Amino acid sequence: MSDEAVRVIGGGLAGSEAAWQLAERGHRVVIHEMRPVKQTPAHHTSHLAELVCSNTFKSTETTNAHGLLKAEMRALGSMILQCADAARVPAGSALAVDREVFAADVTARVESHPNIEVHRGEVTRIDAPCVIATGPLTSDLLADAIRERLGVGALAFYDAIAPIVSRESIDESIAFAASRYDRETMEGAGEEGSYLNCPMSREEYEAFIAELIAADQFHGHEFDKVPYFEGCMPVEVAANRGVDTLRFGPLKPVGLADPRTGKRPWAVVQLRREDRHGRMWNIVGFQTRLRIPEQQRVLRMIPGLAGAEFLRYGSIHRNSYLNSPAALSPHLSARDDAKVLFAGQITGVEGYTESAATGLLAGINLSRILSGLNAEIPPPATMLGALYRYMSEADPAHFQPMNANFGLVDDLPHVIRDKKRKREMIAERSLAAMAEWSETYSGAVPNAIG
Ligand SMILES: Cc1cc2nc3c(=O)[nH]c(=O)nc-3n(C[C@H](O)[C@H](O)[C@H](O)COP(=O)(O)OP(=O)(O)OC[C@H]3O[C@@H](n4cnc5c(N)ncnc54)[C@H](O)[C@@H]3O)c2cc1C
């Protein structure tokens, strides 16, 4: 094995996990963390893997998407989850931690690993082999270097995320499939059209706008103030400009007739297919800062969405993230160098668990590449493999960050009506697939220590 040290840039959740996986496979690793020499606007300590906001990694139940992802990570030997278990505080079935104990433990384990050195200071250039895991608040100089390397449009600085609902939760006796004026706007759309349309009467629309404006919002952090431009304005801000603003904007009914009446509705909420299989549907134009219970309450007023199951909630944040389907390879490396990998929130995943999971796989894959093997992605029957598939195959024109959810994974071969049983069967299949993948591809390489 080469004596060249691997650089891991960013000592957050993804970077710490990636460094650990590389070190455990016998590679010398230098992890570069800019704190405390240079702070981010959200972190407060010099610990590695500081949790900047909530203290929970969410559910541990495998019938929950986050729980399933964690079970897969455990099968791959996640160090971050071992530290989380050791710092666990009571929170029912959620894995919540004492954030101070957790981050101190990650820092101590990483610093004391014989194969890892921790350098404190900002990195401003990209040198292979490396894992870049600098997170949603990547420093400006490194962001410039990434844009220079991958292309100016590759890195966004804010997200404006619209909610996604599952297809099976949309009431098809109300929502109808059609594109405006029957014109397809999306490659690969089926004969019935690219969109599902939720028609509103005048009374339904006006009641909806009144609740949307009055709903409780998350106001974010001071640094999180987004300079809204028309394409990413929160739907509640647009609604507040006047009762008809949305009806002349994303909810315009033109070119659409409700098949139940043959007439043009007063307003139409459109849902756009988010994945090739049509399991996930994005509520077009509904980027929002409403609090999650308010999103559930208000958006379920939309005709056809009364029983909506939310696979992703809307949000708007300061967030540096790559347009991964356009800019990266399937294992999330630069297209011109398989040894420049990206991991964590900067790749367009969303959340603590997802970020650590991509760090884990980046560590395994960079180790494989440095050992002369190909990068490998777990099958899409697993939550981790499905997340990677999304990052590589999502439509680059509409790419927004994504969290773990069951809309990402392949369907079972036959229909199961009982939702809980269906989730259990998906989880059993995922864990079996991950065990097999791990056995074949993730193992320690020759010369590994420990
Ligand atoms: C304000 C805020 C609140 C959030 N709340 C939540 C939440 O409650 N739950 C949740 O699941 N997710 C939350 N997130 C998202 C969260 O940041 C990610 O889920 C997770 O921290 C991402 O892990 P990461 O390793 O990719 O990035 P981070 O954990 O942010 O780690 C990146 C590291 O890179 C370092 N760095 C940046 N640039 C450089 C450079 N040039 N050189 C060297 N080091 C550098 C940073 O100092 C940082 O330590 C929040 C994000 C923000 C900004």
The ligand as an SDF file (V2000), in Angstrom:
LIG
                    3D

 53 58  0  0  0  0  0  0  0  0999 V2000
  -27.5880   25.6950   11.5800 C   0  0  0  0  0  0  0  0  0  0  0  0
  -27.7190   24.2780   11.1520 C   0  0  0  0  0  0  0  0  0  0  0  0
  -28.5670   23.4400   11.8560 C   0  0  0  0  0  0  0  0  0  0  0  0
  -28.6930   22.0940   11.4800 C   0  0  0  0  0  0  0  0  0  0  0  0
  -29.5050   21.2740   12.2170 N   0  0  0  0  0  0  0  0  0  0  0  0
  -29.5790   19.9530   11.9210 C   0  0  0  0  0  0  0  0  0  0  0  0
  -30.3500   19.0610   12.7200 C   0  0  0  0  0  0  0  0  0  0  0  0
  -30.9460   19.4600   13.6970 O   0  0  0  0  0  0  0  0  0  0  0  0
  -30.4140   17.7520   12.3750 N   0  0  0  0  0  0  0  0  0  0  0  0
  -29.7390   17.2710   11.2950 C   0  0  0  0  0  0  0  0  0  0  0  0
  -29.8130   16.0620   11.0350 O   0  0  0  0  0  0  0  0  0  0  0  0
  -28.9980   18.0930   10.5100 N   0  0  0  0  0  0  0  0  0  0  0  0
  -28.9020   19.4140   10.8060 C   0  0  0  0  0  0  0  0  0  0  0  0
  -28.1520   20.2650   10.0250 N   0  0  0  0  0  0  0  0  0  0  0  0
  -27.4640   19.7310    8.9050 C   0  0  0  0  0  0  0  0  0  0  0  0
  -26.1240   19.2580    9.4710 C   0  0  0  0  0  0  0  0  0  0  0  0
  -25.1970   20.2730    9.3500 O   0  0  0  0  0  0  0  0  0  0  0  0
  -25.6450   18.0590    8.7940 C   0  0  0  0  0  0  0  0  0  0  0  0
  -26.6180   17.0630    8.8820 O   0  0  0  0  0  0  0  0  0  0  0  0
  -24.3420   17.4750    9.3220 C   0  0  0  0  0  0  0  0  0  0  0  0
  -23.6840   18.2280   10.2860 O   0  0  0  0  0  0  0  0  0  0  0  0
  -23.4860   17.4260    8.1200 C   0  0  0  0  0  0  0  0  0  0  0  0
  -22.3430   16.7130    8.4120 O   0  0  0  0  0  0  0  0  0  0  0  0
  -21.0610   17.0340    7.5520 P   0  0  0  0  0  0  0  0  0  0  0  0
  -19.9890   16.1750    8.1110 O   0  0  0  0  0  0  0  0  0  0  0  0
  -21.3600   16.9430    6.1310 O   0  0  0  0  0  0  0  0  0  0  0  0
  -20.7620   18.5790    7.8560 O   0  0  0  0  0  0  0  0  0  0  0  0
  -20.3440   19.2650    9.2340 P   0  0  0  0  0  0  0  0  0  0  0  0
  -20.7830   18.4470   10.3790 O   0  0  0  0  0  0  0  0  0  0  0  0
  -20.7800   20.6810    9.1480 O   0  0  0  0  0  0  0  0  0  0  0  0
  -18.7560   19.2070    9.1830 O   0  0  0  0  0  0  0  0  0  0  0  0
  -18.0140   19.9220    8.2340 C   0  0  0  0  0  0  0  0  0  0  0  0
  -16.7400   20.3700    8.8800 C   0  0  0  0  0  0  0  0  0  0  0  0
  -15.8880   20.9350    7.8820 O   0  0  0  0  0  0  0  0  0  0  0  0
  -15.2120   22.0440    8.4460 C   0  0  0  0  0  0  0  0  0  0  0  0
  -14.7440   22.8870    7.3160 N   0  0  0  0  0  0  0  0  0  0  0  0
  -15.4850   23.6680    6.4820 C   0  0  0  0  0  0  0  0  0  0  0  0
  -14.6950   24.2190    5.5300 N   0  0  0  0  0  0  0  0  0  0  0  0
  -13.4340   23.7910    5.7750 C   0  0  0  0  0  0  0  0  0  0  0  0
  -12.1640   24.0110    5.1380 C   0  0  0  0  0  0  0  0  0  0  0  0
  -12.0390   24.7690    4.0480 N   0  0  0  0  0  0  0  0  0  0  0  0
  -11.0560   23.4050    5.6640 N   0  0  0  0  0  0  0  0  0  0  0  0
  -11.1450   22.6120    6.7820 C   0  0  0  0  0  0  0  0  0  0  0  0
  -12.3200   22.3840    7.4230 N   0  0  0  0  0  0  0  0  0  0  0  0
  -13.4560   22.9380    6.9140 C   0  0  0  0  0  0  0  0  0  0  0  0
  -16.2350   22.6720    9.3590 C   0  0  0  0  0  0  0  0  0  0  0  0
  -15.6080   23.4260   10.3750 O   0  0  0  0  0  0  0  0  0  0  0  0
  -16.9510   21.4410    9.9270 C   0  0  0  0  0  0  0  0  0  0  0  0
  -16.4080   21.0130   11.1410 O   0  0  0  0  0  0  0  0  0  0  0  0
  -27.9790   21.6080   10.3790 C   0  0  0  0  0  0  0  0  0  0  0  0
  -27.1350   22.4680    9.6640 C   0  0  0  0  0  0  0  0  0  0  0  0
  -26.9970   23.7830   10.0450 C   0  0  0  0  0  0  0  0  0  0  0  0
  -26.0680   24.6600    9.2740 C   0  0  0  0  0  0  0  0  0  0  0  0
  1  2  1  0
  2  3  1  0
  2 52  2  0
  3  4  2  0
  4  5  1  0
  4 50  1  0
  5  6  2  0
  6  7  1  0
  6 13  1  0
  7  8  2  0
  7  9  1  0
  9 10  1  0
 10 11  2  0
 10 12  1  0
 12 13  2  0
 13 14  1  0
 14 15  1  0
 14 50  1  0
 15 16  1  0
 16 17  1  0
 16 18  1  0
 18 19  1  0
 18 20  1  0
 20 21  1  0
 20 22  1  0
 22 23  1  0
 23 24  1  0
 24 25  2  0
 24 26  1  0
 24 27  1  0
 27 28  1  0
 28 29  2  0
 28 30  1  0
 28 31  1  0
 31 32  1  0
 32 33  1  0
 33 34  1  0
 33 48  1  0
 34 35  1  0
 35 36  1  0
 35 46  1  0
 36 37  1  0
 36 45  1  0
 37 38  2  0
 38 39  1  0
 39 40  1  0
 39 45  2  0
 40 41  1  0
 40 42  2  0
 42 43  1  0
 43 44  2  0
 44 45  1  0
 46 47  1  0
 46 48  1  0
 48 49  1  0
 50 51  2  0
 51 52  1  0
 52 53  1  0
M  END
$$$$
